[in-house]
Amino acid sequence: MHFFFNFNEDIPEQFYSEQDKQPHSECSVCGNGFGIGHYFVEKAFQKTHDKSSYELTFEYAICERCKTDMMHSISKESMKHIQEFAMKMGGMPVPENSNEVEIDLNQYLTTCIATGKSIDELEEYHLVGIFKGNKMVQLPMLYGESFIEEYSELLSEETKGFFVDFFNNITLLPPTLAKIL
């Protein structure tokens, strides 16, 4: 088992920019276009007060270079905890003969990778994808609140401070993220 499975699919609309309803075209950190490199998109959603729907709390798209720089900013202590957590979690199941099996992409877009809960059962969730050009090149990952809380407990105060600064530079820090950090 591993976290990523290579494939080449059109970008699902769930990853489009909320602002222009199109795929992201530039890095939220450096402002450069993605060109031929990989880029990552993360979007966070929280149920509305009346629990009838979800609202976007933040989104960003980040180029490979800025993502690498960001990873270097995570403390050694946090990185060790994150790696141990990922090993314990075990990653995403990949079907045998996966090149010949049709994958239900919708399941990955609507089910928490850690708990198997549907988004309907979640108060908040994050959706993460990896892209190159106009294609999604890895299976998307959806994380619910229990994963988010457990993950945040792994972070050192130094790393939490880095993420607060990071989110303040790309967007207003949403209340749910402020609570976690």
C-alpha positions as CSV (number, residue, x, y, z in Angstrom):
1,M,0.0,0.0,0.0
2,H,1.1,3.5,-0.7
3,F,-0.2,7.1,-0.7
4,F,-0.1,7.8,-4.4
5,F,-1.2,6.0,-7.5
6,N,-0.2,7.4,-10.9
7,F,-2.9,8.2,-13.4
8,N,-3.8,10.9,-15.8
9,E,-7.3,12.4,-15.4
10,D,-8.9,15.7,-16.3
11,I,-9.0,18.1,-13.3
12,P,-12.2,17.6,-11.3
13,E,-14.3,20.7,-10.9
14,Q,-13.9,20.3,-7.1
15,F,-10.3,21.6,-7.5
16,Y,-11.2,24.6,-9.6
17,S,-10.5,28.0,-8.2
18,E,-13.5,29.3,-6.3
19,Q,-12.8,32.8,-7.7
20,D,-13.0,32.1,-11.5
21,K,-14.4,28.5,-11.6
22,Q,-11.3,27.4,-13.7
23,P,-8.3,25.3,-12.9
24,H,-5.7,27.2,-11.0
25,S,-3.0,28.7,-13.2
26,E,-0.5,30.2,-10.8
27,C,1.1,29.6,-7.5
28,S,-0.6,31.2,-4.5
29,V,2.8,31.8,-2.9
30,C,5.2,33.1,-5.6
31,G,2.6,34.1,-8.2
32,N,4.4,32.3,-11.0
33,G,2.5,30.1,-13.6
34,F,2.9,26.3,-13.2
35,G,4.4,25.7,-16.6
36,I,5.3,22.0,-17.1
37,G,5.9,21.4,-13.4
38,H,3.7,19.6,-10.8
39,Y,1.5,21.7,-8.5
40,F,-0.7,21.0,-5.5
41,V,-4.1,22.3,-4.6
42,E,-5.7,22.2,-1.2
43,K,-9.2,23.3,-0.4
44,A,-10.8,23.3,3.0
45,F,-14.6,23.2,3.7
46,Q,-16.7,23.5,6.8
47,K,-20.4,22.9,7.3
48,T,-22.5,26.1,7.4
49,H,-24.1,27.1,10.7
50,D,-27.4,25.5,9.7
51,K,-25.6,22.3,8.6
52,S,-27.3,22.4,5.2
53,S,-24.2,22.8,3.0
54,Y,-20.4,23.4,3.1
55,E,-18.6,26.7,2.6
56,L,-15.0,27.1,1.4
57,T,-12.8,28.2,4.3
58,F,-9.6,28.5,2.3
59,E,-7.9,27.3,-0.9
60,Y,-4.4,27.5,-2.3
61,A,-2.4,26.2,-5.2
62,I,1.3,25.8,-4.8
63,C,4.1,25.1,-7.2
64,E,6.6,22.3,-6.7
65,R,9.4,24.7,-5.8
66,C,7.4,26.5,-3.2
67,K,6.1,23.2,-1.8
68,T,9.7,22.0,-1.5
69,D,10.6,25.2,0.3
70,M,7.6,24.8,2.6
71,M,8.7,21.3,3.5
72,H,12.1,22.5,4.4
73,S,10.5,25.0,6.8
74,I,8.8,22.2,8.8
75,S,10.8,21.4,11.9
76,K,12.7,18.1,12.1
77,E,10.6,17.1,15.1
78,S,7.4,17.7,13.2
79,M,8.7,15.9,10.1
80,K,9.6,12.9,12.2
81,H,6.1,12.8,13.7
82,I,4.5,13.2,10.3
83,Q,6.5,10.4,8.8
84,E,5.6,8.1,11.7
85,F,2.0,9.0,11.4
86,A,2.0,8.3,7.7
87,M,3.6,4.9,8.2
88,K,1.0,4.1,10.9
89,M,-1.8,5.1,8.7
90,G,-0.7,2.8,5.9
91,G,-1.6,4.9,2.9
92,M,-4.2,4.4,0.2
93,P,-5.2,1.0,-0.9
94,V,-4.4,0.4,-4.6
95,P,-6.3,-2.2,-6.4
96,E,-4.4,-5.2,-7.8
97,N,-3.8,-4.9,-11.5
98,S,-4.7,-1.2,-11.1
99,N,-3.9,-0.4,-14.6
100,E,-6.8,-2.5,-15.7
101,V,-9.3,-1.6,-13.0
102,E,-11.6,1.4,-13.3
103,I,-11.2,3.6,-10.3
104,D,-14.2,5.4,-8.8
105,L,-12.8,8.9,-8.6
106,N,-16.0,10.2,-7.0
107,Q,-15.3,7.9,-4.0
108,Y,-11.9,9.6,-3.4
109,L,-13.6,13.0,-3.7
110,T,-16.3,12.2,-1.2
111,T,-14.8,9.8,1.4
112,C,-12.2,10.5,4.1
113,I,-9.0,8.6,3.4
114,A,-8.4,8.1,7.2
115,T,-11.8,7.1,8.5
116,G,-13.8,6.0,5.4
117,K,-16.6,8.5,6.4
118,S,-18.6,10.2,3.7
119,I,-18.3,14.0,3.5
120,D,-22.0,14.0,4.6
121,E,-20.8,12.7,8.0
122,L,-18.0,15.3,8.4
123,E,-18.2,18.8,9.9
124,E,-15.2,19.9,7.9
125,Y,-12.8,18.4,5.4
126,H,-9.8,19.2,3.3
127,L,-9.4,18.1,-0.3
128,V,-5.8,17.7,-1.7
129,G,-4.7,17.0,-5.3
130,I,-1.5,16.9,-7.3
131,F,-1.6,18.1,-10.9
132,K,0.6,18.7,-13.9
133,G,-0.7,20.9,-16.7
134,N,-4.4,20.4,-17.1
135,K,-4.3,16.8,-15.6
136,M,-4.6,15.3,-12.1
137,V,-1.7,13.0,-11.8
138,Q,-2.4,11.3,-8.5
139,L,-5.5,10.2,-6.7
140,P,-7.1,13.0,-4.7
141,M,-7.1,12.8,-0.9
142,L,-9.9,13.9,1.3
143,Y,-9.3,14.3,5.1
144,G,-12.0,14.8,7.7
145,E,-11.8,16.7,11.0
146,S,-10.5,13.7,13.1
147,F,-7.5,13.3,10.8
148,I,-6.9,17.1,10.8
149,E,-6.9,17.3,14.6
150,E,-4.7,14.3,15.0
151,Y,-2.3,15.6,12.3
152,S,-2.1,19.1,14.0
153,E,-1.2,17.5,17.3
154,L,2.0,16.1,15.6
155,L,3.3,19.6,14.8
156,S,5.8,21.5,16.9
157,E,5.0,25.0,18.0
158,E,7.7,26.2,15.5
159,T,6.0,24.4,12.6
160,K,2.5,25.7,13.7
161,G,4.0,29.2,13.6
162,F,5.3,28.6,10.1
163,F,1.8,27.5,8.9
164,V,0.1,30.5,10.5
165,D,2.5,32.7,8.6
166,F,2.1,30.7,5.4
167,F,-1.7,31.0,5.5
168,N,-1.6,34.7,6.5
169,N,0.5,35.3,3.3
170,I,-1.9,33.5,0.9
171,T,-5.3,34.3,2.4
172,L,-7.0,35.4,5.6
173,L,-6.6,32.7,8.2
174,P,-10.0,30.9,8.5
175,P,-11.4,30.5,12.0
176,T,-11.3,26.7,11.8
177,L,-7.6,26.7,10.8
178,A,-6.8,29.3,13.5
179,K,-8.4,27.0,16.1
180,I,-6.3,24.0,14.9
181,L,-3.0,26.0,14.9
